[in-house]
Amino acid sequence: MAAEEEFPAVVELNIGGSFYTTSLATLRKYEDSMLAAMFSGRHHLVKDKDGRYFIDRNGVHFRHVLDFIRHGDLPPASLAKQIYKEAQFYGIDKLKNCLEGMQPIIGEQFRQKFIDYIPHYKDNVNSMVTLAVGRADEVLARFRYGMIRICICTQKQDRIPFTRCKIEKKADFYFDVSEQEWSAEELVQCIARDVEEKGYEIDYTLQECICGWCIPGKNLYDVQFKLW
């Protein structure tokens, strides 16, 4: 059996290229965490050429993890999602619990619950991007934008007259949220956020249907993807 690794009282760290100096007691403060386990002596840690213990994570974000361990300080709300991922990696449950009380985290959790009720939501979002890029490519990128149309129903429609709607037939994607008390605007905002996280700028416009066949509750959006 290999001997347990011994650590100095003051530890030099290289976290993804960012250097930190802290105490061994700080790293072991939360005994049930993965971070404490790393420096328990039971695991072998790689060192860089200067003898610092190396962890291949975001070094900038680690500063906020370390500040929480030292002083209980939380990161700014704008970084809550990123630091939450680090708290998950290092297994610091107390930090995770604190972050879950911040709006960006709790808000995203509720948004994911919203999305879970929409069949094939993530596949449709990925397909929207593919279709928009493909349409722009069809015109040899003469335009900066790719266009798609989505239809969101918030009320049950009579399918017989509904299928006579010429505008609806041009929709590329169809969502029915009539079983939930959600607005079409809420869903299209969810779509916009997920598309923008893929690096695209988008704009959407609500188109009024005047076909005479549709009852209120059908919402048609033209969605424009900015490609360059």
Phi and psi in degrees as GROMACS dihedral restraints (atoms count N, CA, C in turn):
[ dihedral_restraints ]
;  ai    aj    ak    al  type     phi  dphi    fc
    3     4     5     6     1   -69.2    20    10
    4     5     6     7     1   143.1    20    10
    6     7     8     9     1   -69.5    20    10
    7     8     9    10     1   146.7    20    10
    9    10    11    12     1   -65.9    20    10
   10    11    12    13     1   141.6    20    10
   12    13    14    15     1   -73.9    20    10
   13    14    15    16     1   139.7    20    10
   15    16    17    18     1  -103.2    20    10
   16    17    18    19     1   141.5    20    10
   18    19    20    21     1  -117.3    20    10
   19    20    21    22     1   149.2    20    10
   21    22    23    24     1   -73.2    20    10
   22    23    24    25     1   164.3    20    10
   24    25    26    27     1   -65.8    20    10
   25    26    27    28     1   -31.8    20    10
   27    28    29    30     1  -112.4    20    10
   28    29    30    31     1   124.7    20    10
   30    31    32    33     1  -111.6    20    10
   31    32    33    34     1   131.3    20    10
   33    34    35    36     1   -96.2    20    10
   34    35    36    37     1   128.4    20    10
   36    37    38    39     1  -120.6    20    10
   37    38    39    40     1   147.9    20    10
   39    40    41    42     1  -123.7    20    10
   40    41    42    43     1   102.9    20    10
   42    43    44    45     1  -104.2    20    10
   43    44    45    46     1    99.5    20    10
   45    46    47    48     1    57.6    20    10
   46    47    48    49     1    27.8    20    10
   48    49    50    51     1   101.5    20    10
   49    50    51    52     1    -7.6    20    10
   51    52    53    54     1  -101.3    20    10
   52    53    54    55     1   136.4    20    10
   54    55    56    57     1  -100.9    20    10
   55    56    57    58     1   137.9    20    10
   57    58    59    60     1  -136.9    20    10
   58    59    60    61     1   151.1    20    10
   60    61    62    63     1  -125.9    20    10
   61    62    63    64     1   126.5    20    10
   63    64    65    66     1  -150.4    20    10
   64    65    66    67     1   175.3    20    10
   66    67    68    69     1   -90.6    20    10
   67    68    69    70     1   153.9    20    10
   69    70    71    72     1   -62.3    20    10
   70    71    72    73     1   -35.2    20    10
   72    73    74    75     1   -62.7    20    10
   73    74    75    76     1   -37.2    20    10
   75    76    77    78     1   -64.4    20    10
   76    77    78    79     1   -45.2    20    10
   78    79    80    81     1   -65.3    20    10
   79    80    81    82     1   -27.4    20    10
   81    82    83    84     1   -98.7    20    10
   82    83    84    85     1     7.0    20    10
   84    85    86    87     1   -56.4    20    10
   85    86    87    88     1   -47.0    20    10
   87    88    89    90     1   -95.9    20    10
   88    89    90    91     1    96.5    20    10
   90    91    92    93     1   -61.5    20    10
   91    92    93    94     1   -29.5    20    10
   93    94    95    96     1   -89.0    20    10
   94    95    96    97     1     3.6    20    10
   96    97    98    99     1   -83.8    20    10
   97    98    99   100     1   160.4    20    10
   99   100   101   102     1   -67.1    20    10
  100   101   102   103     1   -34.0    20    10
  102   103   104   105     1   -62.2    20    10
  103   104   105   106     1   -44.9    20    10
  105   106   107   108     1   -63.0    20    10
  106   107   108   109     1   -38.7    20    10
  108   109   110   111     1   -63.8    20    10
  109   110   111   112     1   -37.4    20    10
  111   112   113   114     1   -58.1    20    10
  112   113   114   115     1   -37.0    20    10
  114   115   116   117     1  -108.0    20    10
  115   116   117   118     1    27.4    20    10
  117   118   119   120     1   -85.9    20    10
  118   119   120   121     1   -17.1    20    10
  120   121   122   123     1   100.5    20    10
  121   122   123   124     1   -10.9    20    10
  123   124   125   126     1   -83.7    20    10
  124   125   126   127     1   -14.8    20    10
  126   127   128   129     1  -121.1    20    10
  127   128   129   130     1   145.4    20    10
  129   130   131   132     1   -86.8    20    10
  130   131   132   133     1   125.9    20    10
  132   133   134   135     1  -108.4    20    10
  133   134   135   136     1   137.6    20    10
  135   136   137   138     1   -73.4    20    10
  136   137   138   139     1   145.9    20    10
  138   139   140   141     1  -113.6    20    10
  139   140   141   142     1   150.3    20    10
  141   142   143   144     1   -81.9    20    10
  142   143   144   145     1  -176.9    20    10
  144   145   146   147     1   -65.0    20    10
  145   146   147   148     1   -19.5    20    10
  147   148   149   150     1   -99.5    20    10
  148   149   150   151     1     8.0    20    10
  150   151   152   153     1    87.4    20    10
  151   152   153   154     1     6.9    20    10
  153   154   155   156     1   -80.1    20    10
  154   155   156   157     1   144.3    20    10
  156   157   158   159     1   -73.2    20    10
  157   158   159   160     1   127.8    20    10
  159   160   161   162     1  -104.0    20    10
  160   161   162   163     1   130.6    20    10
  162   163   164   165     1  -127.2    20    10
  163   164   165   166     1   126.4    20    10
  165   166   167   168     1   -86.7    20    10
  166   167   168   169     1    70.5    20    10
  168   169   170   171     1  -133.5    20    10
  169   170   171   172     1   177.1    20    10
  171   172   173   174     1   -67.4    20    10
  172   173   174   175     1   114.6    20    10
  174   175   176   177     1   -72.0    20    10
  175   176   177   178     1   -33.1    20    10
  177   178   179   180     1   -65.4    20    10
  178   179   180   181     1   -42.4    20    10
  180   181   182   183     1   -70.0    20    10
  181   182   183   184     1   -26.2    20    10
  183   184   185   186     1   -63.1    20    10
  184   185   186   187     1   -28.4    20    10
  186   187   188   189     1   -56.2    20    10
  187   188   189   190     1   -39.5    20    10
  189   190   191   192     1   -72.6    20    10
  190   191   192   193     1   -33.7    20    10
  192   193   194   195     1   -63.3    20    10
  193   194   195   196     1   -45.4    20    10
  195   196   197   198     1   -66.0    20    10
  196   197   198   199     1   -39.4    20    10
  198   199   200   201     1   -62.5    20    10
  199   200   201   202     1   -36.3    20    10
  201   202   203   204     1   -67.9    20    10
  202   203   204   205     1   -44.3    20    10
  204   205   206   207     1   -62.8    20    10
  205   206   207   208     1   -42.0    20    10
  207   208   209   210     1   -72.2    20    10
  208   209   210   211     1   -47.8    20    10
  210   211   212   213     1  -125.0    20    10
  211   212   213   214     1    -6.3    20    10
  213   214   215   216     1    79.4    20    10
  214   215   216   217     1    15.0    20    10
  216   217   218   219     1   -76.3    20    10
  217   218   219   220     1   136.6    20    10
  219   220   221   222     1   -97.7    20    10
  220   221   222   223     1   153.2    20    10
  222   223   224   225     1   -73.1    20    10
  223   224   225   226     1   165.5    20    10
  225   226   227   228     1   -61.8    20    10
  226   227   228   229     1   152.3    20    10
  228   229   230   231     1   -56.5    20    10
  229   230   231   232     1   -31.3    20    10
  231   232   233   234     1   -65.4    20    10
  232   233   234   235     1   -18.9    20    10
  234   235   236   237     1  -108.8    20    10
  235   236   237   238     1     4.8    20    10
  237   238   239   240     1   -57.3    20    10
  238   239   240   241     1   -42.6    20    10
  240   241   242   243     1   -64.3    20    10
  241   242   243   244     1   -43.0    20    10
  243   244   245   246     1   -67.1    20    10
  244   245   246   247     1   -41.9    20    10
  246   247   248   249     1   -71.0    20    10
  247   248   249   250     1   -30.3    20    10
  249   250   251   252     1   -61.1    20    10
  250   251   252   253     1   -39.9    20    10
  252   253   254   255     1   -63.5    20    10
  253   254   255   256     1   -38.6    20    10
  255   256   257   258     1   -68.4    20    10
  256   257   258   259     1   -39.6    20    10
  258   259   260   261     1   -62.1    20    10
  259   260   261   262     1   -36.7    20    10
  261   262   263   264     1   -65.1    20    10
  262   263   264   265     1   -44.4    20    10
  264   265   266   267     1   -63.1    20    10
  265   266   267   268     1   -46.2    20    10
  267   268   269   270     1   -82.1    20    10
  268   269   270   271     1    -3.7    20    10
  270   271   272   273     1    65.7    20    10
  271   272   273   274     1    35.0    20    10
  273   274   275   276     1   -96.1    20    10
  274   275   276   277     1    91.3    20    10
  276   277   278   279     1   -62.8    20    10
  277   278   279   280     1   -36.6    20    10
  279   280   281   282     1   -63.6    20    10
  280   281   282   283     1   -40.8    20    10
  282   283   284   285     1   -65.4    20    10
  283   284   285   286     1   -43.1    20    10
  285   286   287   288     1   -58.2    20    10
  286   287   288   289     1   -46.0    20    10
  288   289   290   291     1   -62.5    20    10
  289   290   291   292     1   -40.0    20    10
  291   292   293   294     1   -66.0    20    10
  292   293   294   295     1   -42.1    20    10
  294   295   296   297     1   -67.2    20    10
  295   296   297   298     1   -31.9    20    10
  297   298   299   300     1   -66.9    20    10
  298   299   300   301     1   -15.1    20    10
  300   301   302   303     1   -87.5    20    10
  301   302   303   304     1    -4.8    20    10
  303   304   305   306     1   -90.4    20    10
  304   305   306   307     1   146.6    20    10
  306   307   308   309     1   -53.9    20    10
  307   308   309   310     1   -46.2    20    10
  309   310   311   312     1   -58.2    20    10
  310   311   312   313     1   -34.2    20    10
  312   313   314   315     1   -81.4    20    10
  313   314   315   316     1   -51.1    20    10
  315   316   317   318     1   -65.5    20    10
  316   317   318   319     1   -34.6    20    10
  318   319   320   321     1   -63.6    20    10
  319   320   321   322     1   -42.0    20    10
  321   322   323   324     1   -67.6    20    10
  322   323   324   325     1   -34.8    20    10
  324   325   326   327     1   -63.4    20    10
  325   326   327   328     1   -42.3    20    10
  327   328   329   330     1   -68.3    20    10
  328   329   330   331     1   -36.9    20    10
  330   331   332   333     1   -63.7    20    10
  331   332   333   334     1   -39.7    20    10
  333   334   335   336     1   -65.3    20    10
  334   335   336   337     1   -36.9    20    10
  336   337   338   339     1   -62.6    20    10
  337   338   339   340     1   -39.8    20    10
  339   340   341   342     1   -59.3    20    10
  340   341   342   343     1   -48.4    20    10
  342   343   344   345     1   -64.7    20    10
  343   344   345   346     1   -35.9    20    10
  345   346   347   348     1   -60.2    20    10
  346   347   348   349     1   -21.6    20    10
  348   349   350   351     1   -83.1    20    10
  349   350   351   352     1    -8.7    20    10
  351   352   353   354     1   -98.5    20    10
  352   353   354   355     1   111.1    20    10
  354   355   356   357     1   -58.4    20    10
  355   356   357   358     1   134.1    20    10
  357   358   359   360     1    58.4    20    10
  358   359   360   361     1    28.8    20    10
  360   361   362   363     1   -58.4    20    10
  361   362   363   364     1   -53.5    20    10
  363   364   365   366     1   -64.8    20    10
  364   365   366   367     1   -38.6    20    10
  366   367   368   369     1   -63.4    20    10
  367   368   369   370     1   -39.7    20    10
  369   370   371   372     1   -66.2    20    10
  370   371   372   373     1   -40.6    20    10
  372   373   374   375     1   -62.1    20    10
  373   374   375   376     1   -44.4    20    10
  375   376   377   378     1   -62.3    20    10
  376   377   378   379     1   -38.7    20    10
  378   379   380   381     1   -68.4    20    10
  379   380   381   382     1   -33.0    20    10
  381   382   383   384     1   -60.7    20    10
  382   383   384   385     1   -45.8    20    10
  384   385   386   387     1   -61.8    20    10
  385   386   387   388     1   -47.0    20    10
  387   388   389   390     1   -59.6    20    10
  388   389   390   391     1   -44.0    20    10
  390   391   392   393     1   -66.9    20    10
  391   392   393   394     1   -43.2    20    10
  393   394   395   396     1   -63.7    20    10
  394   395   396   397     1   -43.4    20    10
  396   397   398   399     1   -65.4    20    10
  397   398   399   400     1   -40.7    20    10
  399   400   401   402     1   -63.4    20    10
  400   401   402   403     1   -39.2    20    10
  402   403   404   405     1   -68.3    20    10
  403   404   405   406     1   -37.1    20    10
  405   406   407   408     1   -65.6    20    10
  406   407   408   409     1   -37.9    20    10
  408   409   410   411     1   -68.4    20    10
  409   410   411   412     1   -28.4    20    10
  411   412   413   414     1   -63.1    20    10
  412   413   414   415     1   -28.0    20    10
  414   415   416   417     1  -102.1    20    10
  415   416   417   418     1    24.2    20    10
  417   418   419   420     1    57.3    20    10
  418   419   420   421     1    35.9    20    10
  420   421   422   423     1    58.5    20    10
  421   422   423   424     1    28.1    20    10
  423   424   425   426     1   -68.0    20    10
  424   425   426   427     1   -23.6    20    10
  426   427   428   429     1  -110.6    20    10
  427   428   429   430     1   153.3    20    10
  429   430   431   432     1   -84.0    20    10
  430   431   432   433     1    -4.6    20    10
  432   433   434   435     1  -127.0    20    10
  433   434   435   436     1   149.1    20    10
  435   436   437   438     1  -115.0    20    10
  436   437   438   439     1   139.0    20    10
  438   439   440   441     1  -117.2    20    10
  439   440   441   442     1   138.7    20    10
  441   442   443   444     1  -136.1    20    10
  442   443   444   445     1   167.6    20    10
  444   445   446   447     1  -128.9    20    10
  445   446   447   448     1   134.6    20    10
  447   448   449   450     1  -121.5    20    10
  448   449   450   451     1   148.1    20    10
  450   451   452   453     1  -117.9    20    10
  451   452   453   454     1   126.6    20    10
  453   454   455   456     1  -123.1    20    10
  454   455   456   457     1   118.6    20    10
  456   457   458   459     1  -101.2    20    10
  457   458   459   460     1   126.2    20    10
  459   460   461   462     1  -107.3    20    10
  460   461   462   463     1    -2.9    20    10
  462   463   464   465     1  -135.8    20    10
  463   464   465   466     1   151.4    20    10
  465   466   467   468     1   -62.4    20    10
  466   467   468   469     1   134.2    20    10
  468   469   470   471     1  -110.5    20    10
  469   470   471   472     1   145.8    20    10
  471   472   473   474     1   -73.8    20    10
  472   473   474   475     1   112.5    20    10
  474   475   476   477     1   -64.3    20    10
  475   476   477   478     1   -25.8    20    10
  477   478   479   480     1   -67.2    20    10
  478   479   480   481     1   -57.6    20    10
  480   481   482   483     1   -69.7    20    10
  481   482   483   484     1   -27.6    20    10
  483   484   485   486     1   -59.2    20    10
  484   485   486   487     1   -38.2    20    10
  486   487   488   489     1   -72.3    20    10
  487   488   489   490     1   -11.7    20    10
  489   490   491   492     1   -84.4    20    10
  490   491   492   493     1    -5.8    20    10
  492   493   494   495     1   -72.5    20    10
  493   494   495   496     1   114.5    20    10
  495   496   497   498     1   -69.3    20    10
  496   497   498   499     1   -33.0    20    10
  498   499   500   501     1   -68.0    20    10
  499   500   501   502     1   -44.3    20    10
  501   502   503   504     1   -60.5    20    10
  502   503   504   505     1   -35.0    20    10
  504   505   506   507     1   -63.4    20    10
  505   506   507   508     1   -22.2    20    10
  507   508   509   510     1   -86.0    20    10
  508   509   510   511     1    -3.5    20    10
  510   511   512   513     1   -69.4    20    10
  511   512   513   514     1   138.9    20    10
  513   514   515   516     1   -87.4    20    10
  514   515   516   517     1   -28.9    20    10
  516   517   518   519     1  -138.0    20    10
  517   518   519   520     1   141.3    20    10
  519   520   521   522     1  -126.4    20    10
  520   521   522   523     1   129.4    20    10
  522   523   524   525     1  -125.4    20    10
  523   524   525   526     1   133.4    20    10
  525   526   527   528     1  -115.5    20    10
  526   527   528   529     1   110.5    20    10
  528   529   530   531     1  -115.9    20    10
  529   530   531   532     1    27.0    20    10
  531   532   533   534     1   -68.3    20    10
  532   533   534   535     1   -19.9    20    10
  534   535   536   537     1   -80.8    20    10
  535   536   537   538     1   -13.8    20    10
  537   538   539   540     1  -115.3    20    10
  538   539   540   541     1   154.6    20    10
  540   541   542   543     1   -90.1    20    10
  541   542   543   544     1    63.2    20    10
  543   544   545   546     1  -119.8    20    10
  544   545   546   547     1   152.5    20    10
  546   547   548   549     1   -91.0    20    10
  547   548   549   550     1   157.0    20    10
  549   550   551   552     1   -63.7    20    10
  550   551   552   553     1   -33.6    20    10
  552   553   554   555     1   -62.8    20    10
  553   554   555   556     1   -38.1    20    10
  555   556   557   558     1   -62.6    20    10
  556   557   558   559     1   -42.4    20    10
  558   559   560   561     1   -68.8    20    10
  559   560   561   562     1   -42.6    20    10
  561   562   563   564     1   -68.6    20    10
  562   563   564   565     1   -28.7    20    10
  564   565   566   567     1   -67.9    20    10
  565   566   567   568     1   -38.1    20    10
  567   568   569   570     1   -61.0    20    10
  568   569   570   571     1   -45.9    20    10
  570   571   572   573     1   -61.0    20    10
  571   572   573   574     1   -44.5    20    10
  573   574   575   576     1   -60.2    20    10
  574   575   576   577     1   -43.3    20    10
  576   577   578   579     1   -62.2    20    10
  577   578   579   580     1   -44.5    20    10
  579   580   581   582     1   -69.8    20    10
  580   581   582   583     1   -34.7    20    10
  582   583   584   585     1   -69.4    20    10
  583   584   585   586     1   -41.5    20    10
  585   586   587   588     1   -65.8    20    10
  586   587   588   589     1   -29.9    20    10
  588   589   590   591     1   -68.0    20    10
  589   590   591   592     1   -16.9    20    10
  591   592   593   594     1   -87.2    20    10
  592   593   594   595     1     0.1    20    10
  594   595   596   597     1   100.3    20    10
  595   596   597   598     1     4.3    20    10
  597   598   599   600     1   -99.3    20    10
  598   599   600   601     1   142.2    20    10
  600   601   602   603     1   -90.4    20    10
  601   602   603   604     1   134.1    20    10
  603   604   605   606     1  -132.2    20    10
  604   605   606   607     1   157.5    20    10
  606   607   608   609     1  -137.0    20    10
  607   608   609   610     1   145.0    20    10
  609   610   611   612     1  -135.3    20    10
  610   611   612   613     1   147.0    20    10
  612   613   614   615     1  -130.4    20    10
  613   614   615   616     1   130.2    20    10
  615   616   617   618     1   -78.7    20    10
  616   617   618   619     1   125.7    20    10
  618   619   620   621     1  -101.7    20    10
  619   620   621   622     1   130.0    20    10
  621   622   623   624     1   -80.6    20    10
  622   623   624   625     1   129.1    20    10
  624   625   626   627     1   -92.9    20    10
  625   626   627   628     1   123.8    20    10
  627   628   629   630     1  -122.2    20    10
  628   629   630   631     1    32.0    20    10
  630   631   632   633     1   -71.6    20    10
  631   632   633   634     1   -22.2    20    10
  633   634   635   636     1    90.1    20    10
  634   635   636   637     1   -10.9    20    10
  636   637   638   639     1   -96.8    20    10
  637   638   639   640     1   -26.9    20    10
  639   640   641   642     1   -90.5    20    10
  640   641   642   643     1   141.0    20    10
  642   643   644   645     1   -86.3    20    10
  643   644   645   646     1   163.5    20    10
  645   646   647   648     1   -57.2    20    10
  646   647   648   649     1   148.6    20    10
  648   649   650   651     1   115.4    20    10
  649   650   651   652     1    -1.1    20    10
  651   652   653   654     1  -105.2    20    10
  652   653   654   655     1   125.9    20    10
  654   655   656   657     1  -124.3    20    10
  655   656   657   658     1   122.0    20    10
  657   658   659   660     1  -111.0    20    10
  658   659   660   661     1   123.5    20    10
  660   661   662   663     1  -117.8    20    10
  661   662   663   664     1   130.7    20    10
  663   664   665   666     1   -90.3    20    10
  664   665   666   667     1   124.2    20    10
  666   667   668   669     1  -115.1    20    10
  667   668   669   670     1   126.3    20    10
  669   670   671   672     1  -111.3    20    10
  670   671   672   673     1   122.8    20    10
  672   673   674   675     1   -99.7    20    10
  673   674   675   676     1   123.4    20    10
  675   676   677   678     1   -86.9    20    10
  676   677   678   679     1   120.4    20    10
  678   679   680   681     1   -98.0    20    10
  679   680   681   682     1   -24.8    20    10
